[in-house]
Amino acid sequence: MRSCIYCGRELEKGEVCGCPQSAAYRASKNKDTGDRAGTSGNAYHSNPYRTENTYQTGYAGKESKFERARNRFHTRRAAKKTANRVNTNPKGFIQGLMRYMAEFIQSPVDKITNPGHIGKAAIMTIAALQGAVLWLCVFFVMRGGAVSPFKMLASAMGFTGGGYELVGMVLLIILSGALSGMVLFFLYSGIFYFINRFLMRLRTPYWQFSVRLACTWIPFTVVCALGAVLSILSPVTLAVLMMCGAVSAAVLSYEALKTEWISQPAGKVLYAMILGYFIFFVIVSHLLLI
């Protein structure tokens, strides 16, 4: 099986990689081909009589299985080092993730079809943010309204008698939501990954398959964060915004799965998505009742 020399993704027969590096290389190659087609035959060929035949394919078939496996291993390792290089600089990682999320918000449908490459740390960060904001919004709805900054300050200074109790509760909710968000992401992506593997019969690697599913929750996270601010005025506004965010996540999930299963009929993709959501909500509802 072939693999991309830039991102290390394994490719099926006849498949081309959609990573930005491969797309840029194909664009430059097509440009060079067009420029050469515009020149005359003698100007393009150093040998005007074309007595030399030096055409070669990318793979000559002389490598052994061991050499191909070794080259594939080194390609993947180099791609992982390149992808994770930004993680060594926390400031660069945070800025890159925020820029990626901003680009996704500007054009979510186009970005979900070609999300590019994001590392495992970025995927888990998005899941943690989504869980933290969602748990905070649920806490505000159940409480009947958000905690205003002045009340938080008064609680921290001890004016309300509770001391740091309210501040600690909010911080605990955020931490619990971040951990729960990562658990829910593994559950959500794992269900659709098993459908992808055993129902659609595709061998896409898990982390590559989960990139689009992780991005589907970015608008929901932003909407919930906006709702947490607006809920100071009305908790009903927060509940409505959370429902709108859930609708956007469902629509983007369909777009993501339709792109992943592009060879399948649209009806099959829809029913597979409904099946995945059914399993997900059944498991979550049983976990909440424990």
DADA-V385009 format. One record per residue. N is the residue number from 0. PHI is phi in whole degrees, 0 to 359 (* if undefined). Layout:
n: <N | N>
phi: <PHI | PHI>
This chain:
n: <0 | 1 | 2 | 3 | 4 | 5 | 6 | 7 | 8 | 9 | 10 | 11 | 12 | 13 | 14 | 15 | 16 | 17 | 18 | 19 | 20 | 21 | 22 | 23 | 24 | 25 | 26 | 27 | 28 | 29 | 30 | 31 | 32 | 33 | 34 | 35 | 36 | 37 | 38 | 39 | 40 | 41 | 42 | 43 | 44 | 45 | 46 | 47 | 48 | 49 | 50 | 51 | 52 | 53 | 54 | 55 | 56 | 57 | 58 | 59 | 60 | 61 | 62 | 63 | 64 | 65 | 66 | 67 | 68 | 69 | 70 | 71 | 72 | 73 | 74 | 75 | 76 | 77 | 78 | 79 | 80 | 81 | 82 | 83 | 84 | 85 | 86 | 87 | 88 | 89 | 90 | 91 | 92 | 93 | 94 | 95 | 96 | 97 | 98 | 99 | 100 | 101 | 102 | 103 | 104 | 105 | 106 | 107 | 108 | 109 | 110 | 111 | 112 | 113 | 114 | 115 | 116 | 117 | 118 | 119 | 120 | 121 | 122 | 123 | 124 | 125 | 126 | 127 | 128 | 129 | 130 | 131 | 132 | 133 | 134 | 135 | 136 | 137 | 138 | 139 | 140 | 141 | 142 | 143 | 144 | 145 | 146 | 147 | 148 | 149 | 150 | 151 | 152 | 153 | 154 | 155 | 156 | 157 | 158 | 159 | 160 | 161 | 162 | 163 | 164 | 165 | 166 | 167 | 168 | 169 | 170 | 171 | 172 | 173 | 174 | 175 | 176 | 177 | 178 | 179 | 180 | 181 | 182 | 183 | 184 | 185 | 186 | 187 | 188 | 189 | 190 | 191 | 192 | 193 | 194 | 195 | 196 | 197 | 198 | 199 | 200 | 201 | 202 | 203 | 204 | 205 | 206 | 207 | 208 | 209 | 210 | 211 | 212 | 213 | 214 | 215 | 216 | 217 | 218 | 219 | 220 | 221 | 222 | 223 | 224 | 225 | 226 | 227 | 228 | 229 | 230 | 231 | 232 | 233 | 234 | 235 | 236 | 237 | 238 | 239 | 240 | 241 | 242 | 243 | 244 | 245 | 246 | 247 | 248 | 249 | 250 | 251 | 252 | 253 | 254 | 255 | 256 | 257 | 258 | 259 | 260 | 261 | 262 | 263 | 264 | 265 | 266 | 267 | 268 | 269 | 270 | 271 | 272 | 273 | 274 | 275 | 276 | 277 | 278 | 279 | 280 | 281 | 282 | 283 | 284 | 285 | 286 | 287 | 288 | 289>
phi: <* | 283 | 220 | 290 | 284 | 262 | 254 | 82 | 290 | 283 | 246 | 285 | 295 | 82 | 273 | 249 | 281 | 257 | 290 | 302 | 295 | 294 | 297 | 294 | 294 | 294 | 296 | 293 | 293 | 295 | 294 | 296 | 295 | 294 | 294 | 290 | 293 | 281 | 269 | 284 | 297 | 289 | 285 | 276 | 270 | 293 | 253 | 298 | 270 | 55 | 275 | 256 | 236 | 244 | 288 | 222 | 275 | 292 | 228 | 272 | 80 | 261 | 278 | 280 | 296 | 295 | 293 | 295 | 295 | 294 | 295 | 295 | 296 | 294 | 295 | 295 | 295 | 294 | 293 | 293 | 296 | 293 | 289 | 266 | 296 | 291 | 288 | 286 | 245 | 302 | 296 | 294 | 296 | 295 | 296 | 296 | 293 | 295 | 294 | 296 | 294 | 295 | 296 | 292 | 295 | 293 | 216 | 292 | 291 | 293 | 288 | 288 | 284 | 223 | 285 | 76 | 250 | 232 | 283 | 295 | 297 | 293 | 298 | 290 | 294 | 298 | 296 | 294 | 297 | 298 | 293 | 296 | 292 | 295 | 296 | 294 | 294 | 298 | 297 | 294 | 295 | 293 | 280 | 93 | 156 | 283 | 269 | 290 | 301 | 292 | 290 | 297 | 294 | 295 | 293 | 292 | 273 | 86 | 288 | 271 | 89 | 271 | 65 | 270 | 298 | 293 | 297 | 296 | 294 | 295 | 296 | 293 | 297 | 295 | 295 | 297 | 294 | 296 | 294 | 293 | 298 | 292 | 296 | 296 | 295 | 298 | 294 | 295 | 290 | 295 | 298 | 288 | 292 | 293 | 296 | 298 | 280 | 257 | 264 | 272 | 62 | 248 | 251 | 294 | 301 | 300 | 292 | 289 | 291 | 278 | 299 | 295 | 294 | 292 | 289 | 297 | 268 | 296 | 298 | 298 | 295 | 294 | 295 | 294 | 296 | 295 | 294 | 297 | 283 | 286 | 291 | 299 | 276 | 203 | 291 | 295 | 300 | 296 | 297 | 294 | 295 | 295 | 293 | 296 | 296 | 295 | 296 | 297 | 294 | 293 | 296 | 292 | 296 | 296 | 297 | 294 | 291 | 295 | 288 | 295 | 252 | 296 | 279 | 263 | 297 | 297 | 295 | 294 | 297 | 297 | 291 | 294 | 293 | 297 | 298 | 297 | 294 | 297 | 296 | 297 | 288 | 296 | 294 | 296 | 296 | 291 | 294 | 290 | 274 | 289>
